[in-house]
Amino acid sequence: MEKIQKPWQRSSSDILRNLGSQKEGLDDFEADKGLWSFGFNSIFSRTPIPYLKIFFRQFFEVLILMLIFAAILSFFLGDLKNGLVLSIIVLATAIIGFSQEYKSERIIRARASYLPNFMKAKRSGIEKQIDTRFAVEELYKYLNSLNVKKI
């Protein structure tokens, strides 16, 4: 199957031909074959990351570790002013990083409520309401045609 360039400029029959599909949709055998080949079309849920782990993970970046080392060295050499400034920078960076990562985690957890559970798909020429987990073949072919990278 060739990659489809600018699919919005192509005719639907041309796109269907390139995807190896037809206007009547896939038959049940082809849909089941795709399910076995590609697996379910679902987003795996994962356990939420504890907030303290998110916060302390901010301190293990290379640049932050260098700043922490510089702050400790400044305090050790008696330069309290530079040590304090470096410590404030490290703490502010950790707080900003934590808030951004916390928001991202919250968005990732909330995404499932926005995903539809059912969709319309043609199977053997009949439009059916199917569970979105069984739509792998159609979505996989469509995403491949748009040059979308698989995660």
C-alpha positions in Angstrom: 0.0 0.0 0.0 1.5 3.3 -1.0 1.4 6.4 1.2 -1.4 8.8 0.2 -0.2 12.3 -0.4 -2.7 15.1 0.3 -5.7 12.9 0.8 -8.1 15.8 0.9 -7.3 16.5 -2.7 -8.0 13.0 -3.9 -11.3 11.3 -4.8 -12.8 8.9 -2.3 -12.6 6.0 -4.8 -8.9 6.7 -5.3 -8.3 6.7 -1.5 -10.3 3.5 -1.1 -8.4 1.8 -3.8 -5.0 2.8 -2.2 -6.2 1.5 1.2 -7.3 -1.8 -0.2 -10.9 -1.2 0.9 -14.2 -0.7 -0.9 -17.2 1.5 -0.5 -19.2 -1.4 1.0 -16.6 -1.6 3.8 -14.8 -4.7 5.1 -16.4 -8.0 5.4 -16.5 -9.6 8.9 -13.6 -11.9 8.0 -11.3 -9.0 7.0 -12.3 -7.1 10.1 -11.5 -10.1 12.3 -8.2 -10.6 10.4 -7.2 -7.0 11.1 -8.1 -7.4 14.8 -5.8 -10.4 15.1 -3.1 -8.6 13.2 -3.1 -5.2 15.0 -4.9 -5.9 18.3 -7.6 -3.9 19.9 -8.0 -0.1 19.2 -7.8 1.0 22.9 -5.7 3.2 25.1 -4.3 1.4 28.0 -4.9 2.9 31.3 -2.1 3.2 33.7 -1.9 3.8 37.4 -1.5 7.5 38.3 1.9 8.7 39.3 2.0 9.9 42.9 2.4 13.6 43.3 5.5 13.4 45.4 7.2 11.2 42.8 6.4 13.8 40.1 7.9 16.5 42.4 11.1 14.7 43.3 11.6 13.6 39.7 12.2 17.2 38.8 15.5 17.2 40.8 17.0 14.4 38.7 17.6 16.3 35.5 21.2 16.9 34.5 21.0 20.7 34.6 19.2 20.7 37.9 21.8 18.3 39.4 24.5 20.7 38.2 22.8 23.6 39.9 22.3 21.7 43.1 26.0 20.8 43.1 26.9 24.4 42.5 24.7 25.5 45.3 26.2 23.0 47.7 29.7 24.0 46.6 28.8 27.7 47.2 27.5 27.0 50.7 30.6 24.9 51.4 32.9 27.7 50.2 31.1 30.3 52.3 29.4 32.1 49.4 25.9 32.2 51.0 24.4 34.7 48.6 25.2 32.6 45.4 24.2 29.4 47.2 20.9 30.9 48.2 20.2 32.3 44.6 21.0 28.9 43.1 18.8 27.1 45.6 15.9 29.4 44.8 16.4 28.8 41.1 16.4 25.0 41.6 13.3 25.2 43.8 11.4 27.5 41.3 12.4 25.2 38.4 11.1 22.2 40.3 7.8 23.9 41.1 7.3 25.0 37.5 8.2 21.5 36.2 5.9 19.8 38.7 3.0 22.0 37.8 3.4 21.3 34.1 3.8 17.6 34.6 0.9 17.4 37.1 -1.4 19.1 34.6 -0.2 16.8 31.8 -0.9 13.7 34.0 -4.4 15.1 34.8 -5.2 15.6 31.1 -4.0 12.1 30.2 -6.2 10.6 32.9 -9.2 12.7 31.7 -8.8 11.8 28.0 -10.8 8.5 28.3 -14.0 10.3 29.0 -13.8 12.2 25.6 -13.3 9.1 23.5 -16.4 7.5 21.9 -17.3 4.0 22.8 -19.1 3.2 19.5 -18.7 4.2 15.9 -20.3 3.6 12.6 -18.5 1.2 10.2 -19.5 -0.6 7.1 -19.3 -4.4 7.2 -20.2 -6.3 4.1 -22.0 -3.3 2.7 -24.2 -2.8 5.9 -23.6 0.2 8.1 -23.2 -1.1 11.7 -22.6 0.4 15.1 -19.5 -1.2 16.4 -17.3 -1.0 19.5 -14.4 1.4 18.7 -11.9 -1.3 19.9 -12.8 -3.3 16.8 -12.1 -0.5 14.4 -8.4 -1.2 14.1 -8.2 -2.1 10.5 -9.9 1.0 9.2 -8.0 3.4 11.6 -4.6 1.7 11.0 -5.0 1.9 7.2 -6.2 5.5 7.4 -3.3 6.6 9.7 -0.8 4.8 7.5 -2.1 6.7 4.5 -1.5 10.0 6.3 2.1 9.2 7.2 1.3 9.3 10.9 3.9 7.7 13.0 2.8 4.7 15.1 3.5 5.3 18.9 
